[in-house]
Amino acid sequence: MGGSKKYSVNLPEDLAESIRRQAGPGGFSAYLAEALEHRVAMDGLREIVADFEANNEPLTPEEIDAARAVPRHHPSATADDPAA
């Protein structure tokens, strides 16, 4: 990821305080950035699945379970592996 830029956001006070406690001193922005990166990745995955299912049969529960069973950084989960 590139540089950073300051933004102003409004959060519910109880959520912001919970994040501050979890993140510790000076970690608030990094905590939010990590959470937002995760959200963007999940949104991207939803788009990929929706596109796949629009052109193919819906994924079966077994296929979903098999995909969840492969660790994220497992050697078999590569771009060369069509099952990854």
Order of alpha helices (4+ residues) and beta strands (2+ residues): alpha-alpha-alpha
